[in-house]
Each structure stands twice: as C-alpha cells, then as structure tokens.
Amino acid sequence: MKGIVVLGLWIIGGFLNAQTYKIYIEEDPNPSELTEPGSIGIQCDSLGQVCILTRSQNALKKDTLGIFTHMKWLAREYAHYIHAGSEELYAQEYLKRSTRSAQSRIRVIFPIPTDVLNPAIDLTWRPYPQTKNYFVYLTDRFNQILARKSTLDTTLKINLSEYNIQKGVCYFWFVEPEQLSDARSDEICLTWVTDDVGIFVQEEIGRIEQIQGMDKATRHLMKAGLYEQHKMFIEALKEYKAAVAELPEADDLKRMYGMFLVRIGVVKTVREVWN
C-alpha cells in the first residue's frame, strides 16, 4: 500500500546485538522479511497508526497499538537522513541553535533552547580557562534577573518552580566567569510547558508504557520521539541515551541518537556519537 511509512525494528531470537537489530524505512513494508523466530517489527502508516509484528516459530502475528503520530514523524526523519546523501548534508539542513547573545566565549553544553516538562534542570557548560568561580543567571525576556547563583563547578541544578515563572513563556539562563562578564555564555531559552501540553504528553507516555511485549530499547525510542516532537529536549535526550544503553552495540540506535544531537545543534555530524 503506497504512502505507508515504516519504522521497523528487527530483533531476532531474543539475542540482541548490532547484527540482529535493524531500523528500516520502506513505502511498501514486506512482513515476510521477519523470517527468524523472535524477530519484531514496528509498522507505522501515513496516519500514525502503529502495529507491532512478532514472528513466532510458525507464524507472523500483527497487533495494532494505536495512533502514535510522533512515530510517523520519527520514521520520516530517518528516511530523510538516509536520502540526504551524507551526514554532513543532513546536518547542514539544521540551523544553529537560536540564542540571545551575538557572541559568547563560554560554551553551553546542555540544555540548549528547550521546552521543559520537569522544572528541575541541570545546567552544564564547558570550563573557562583560569576560572574558579562562575555566576549563573536566570532572567525574563526583559532582562530582569530572577536568580543569580555562584558555583565552583561547571554544572548547576535549578528548579523553575522556585521562582515566579509563568508557564508557556520563554526565560533565559546564562553563565559568566567571576570578574569576566565579557566572557559570558549564550543566553538559552527555557520554557516551562503549559499544563495542557504537559498532561497530553504524559498521557501519551502512559499509552506507550502500557504496550505489552515490547523490548525496552524500542519503548525508550518511542518516548524519545514523542518528547522531541514536542521540543522537550531534556527528556528526549534521556530516552535516546536509555535506548542506546539497552543495546550499546546496535549501530542503528546510535545513529538515531546522533541524528537527534545534530537536530538540536549539540554535535555537527551523526558520526560523533561513536567518538
């Protein structure tokens, strides 16, 4: 049937490694490719209806999981990567992350501009030469300072719920070395999502958790795609990492993780996740 987008995950015999786990995209999926007992595939049509295919010793079983539009998006993004021609050409299609500083010297590691589901956030940046102390700021869009914290480390945990934060509105964080304000980092936008968006995403996560018979790596990948589509990059990063941790030798999972890092501007090429 034309127009179908497929994200297939091939897991054979319950023994998972780089040779038996495969992500593939086709317009006309052929379930007969799942020939080995224990192999699993996930099929997504153009509307986002997802089916899980499981191969037993004698038969191929197909179970409809429901509508998951983010899986359709994730499958199309993977197909886009495959047809880009090279990792460099794929990366060139994504603009550098948007910040509110024309120039910066301290390099922010994470988070980049993101929507926030959990208000407790770890801010991280690269060390600056000959600097022992940093000041971390949280401001509103009018440059009014909401918080100023000192730290000897290059990471700091903040909780947006402790401040007068309006949900759905962009606030900025940045870091500067003590006595070197001209070396401050980019100003990174953080937006605590509104309650309706948060509830919707949590409900979708609940639906994914309720799916029976799915391996952990696939479950993490489904959640990662959902978070990323809603620009919740902190949560998406955790799920992509968890998927790779479940199957560290699965190159296709590493590739999906690398594609995500390229899209959010953390790395320049997908290949960097192998280094």
Helices and strands as residue ranges (DSSP letters): E 8-10, E 22-24, G 31-33, E 40-44, E 49-55, E 60-67, H 69-82, H 87-92, E 108-110, E 114-116, E 120-125, E 134-139, E 145-151, E 155-159, G 160-162, E 170-177, G 181-183, E 188-192, H 195-209, H 216-229, H 233-246, H 251-263, G 270-274
